[in-house]
Amino acid sequence: MISRIDLRGRTLTRRELIATLPRAEMDVEHAAARIAPVVDDVRERGADALRDYAEKFDRVRPERLRVPGEVIQASVEALDPAVRAGLVEAIARVRRVHAAQRPSDFTVEVAPGARVRQRWIPVRRVGLYVPGGLAMYPSSVVMNVVAAQEAGVGSLAVTSPPQATNNGLPDPVVLGTCGLLGVDEVYAAGGAQAVAMLAYGAAEADGTVVCEPVDVITGPGNVYVAAAKRLVRGVVGIDAEAGPTEVAILADATADPRHVAADLLSQAEHDPMAASVLVTDDLALADATAEALAAQLAVTANRERAATALAGPQSAIVLVDDMAAGLEVVDAYGAEHLEIQTVDAERLADQVTSAGAIFVGPWSPVSLGDYVAGSNHVLPTAGAAHYASGLGVHSYVRAVQVIEYDADALAEVADHVVALADAERLPAHGAAVRVRLENDA
């Protein structure tokens, strides 16, 4: 089932570790070449192209691309009470955390009469993508929408694939979640074509606007969604090119193998390409986890896709000499989700430098973060945690600096500006300062 990589007694550089550790292969470049015509077609033909691709890929032709407001409201009312209660709690906790993320404006008086201020300004409009393939993700609605709302974004558009089982509308729980959050602009569009719609906007053949273009597109999706984001990046901002989901678990002899196995399995059930990685210095734990994993897999609902993920080259049990070596491994891996189930887990967590989110101790499983922990579950994958952050308020705001000098403050640094401008052979830069001082004199 799940393979093993034995690093005990081996000394590897970080580069060698990265090359040795398992990782799902996702050819975004190849996918981008395949879907470039789709993106171009939506840009040119708008709503007609969106309906054609829905019919081709989703096996249903939406009558209306924008979901009517009354349908969203009816979906709220139709929510299962237990699901609704879970969503309400998730929204409250995620909102509490993201409200604290908003960066503060500041002013620095560089010298008398010389001020530089920094303002954080939300983007005007965002497009939020919610997947709808192997599973439906109302939780992704919560994560995307709450972060954008807490950033102060004024215009939100959510898009999710039309479902043949729901009369060409997105999943009803996704719609109900939008309604709970006060989002009334929702589209029945999925895949690369939805990303193109958000980036370029879309209109009917008669010119009637269906969807206005956005400034930023966020949200997880499959390889074609990631490829479409790559193609439109620059036209709009994007959060990331999300790859297959992944978990790494750093565990020692104190970890419960049933817990570890359950967490590996919970990630594997997402997708056949999902990655589940255990890093441990305890052979007995590795053996017990593999045994528990086989037993739990045999009775899980999504057995086929989970088995494929666990047996794939992206999943493994990695054996290391000690926890110091284990830390080096998980830092080199840079997991989307990192669990630490060890003695003194909090101390080890504070030493980690590369992870999308860190789950500390035996009572903080990844599935908690997927729903109600308060953290955001849209996180960097495929090693992007080495340089990128998960989704948050920061994804929807821009830092704008405001410079304000009076005449005396400008005069104080005029010679420096002129000297530097002359050194760069840009004399007009210096002249722009001189002319002010001459007029002032």
Protein Blocks (a to p, Z undefined) as FASTA:
>chain_A
ZZcddfehiacdfklmmmmpgcddddfklmmmmmmmmmmmmmmnmmmmmmmmmmmmnopa
cfblbacfklmmmmmmmpcfklmmmmmmmmmmmmmmmmmmpccdddddfbghiacddddd
ddfbdcddddfkkbccfklmmmmmmmmmmnopabdcddddddfklgopacfklmmmmmmn
opabdcddehjllmmmmmnopadfkopafbdcdfbdcddddfklmmmmmmmgojaccfbd
cddddddddddfkbcfklmmmmmmmmmmmpmkbccddddfbfklmmmmmmmmmmmmmmmm
klmmmmmmmmmmkbccdddfblmlmmmmmmmnopabdcdddehklmmmmmpcbdfbdced
jklcfklmmmmnopafbdceehlmmmpccddfklmcccdddddddfklmmmmmmmmmmmm
mmnopaklmmmmmmmmmmmZZ
